[in-house]
Amino acid sequence: MKSQYRLKKNEDFQYVFQRGNSAANRQFVVYQLKKERQDTIRIGLSVSKKLGNAVDRNRIKRLMKEILRELTPDLLQNRDVVIIARKPAADMDYHQMKKSMYHVMKVAKLFSGPTRVKR
């Protein structure tokens, strides 16, 4: 993900947590907040230390970023989104994670139109 499409500051994360809506499945929690004056979607990722050591957490984040790179063009713009990985995400491979992330984005109603999971 490009730098301009990322949430980085703690204040931005907290603002989305406090004022945004959430949707979840067993592996991920998605918080979203609509921003009227913003043209693009900004995404922040959170992976807790409970999910493993730094190597494991970075692997999860790399997989999430790759999946989001594919899904971002199909998502609604003018949103701030925070995605939190839960414990079962640590044991998933790429395809399982992609399917689960697609599901939670669909539950959160973040897709701009009808989409299908690309394999």
Disulfide bonds with the S-S distance in Angstrom:
none
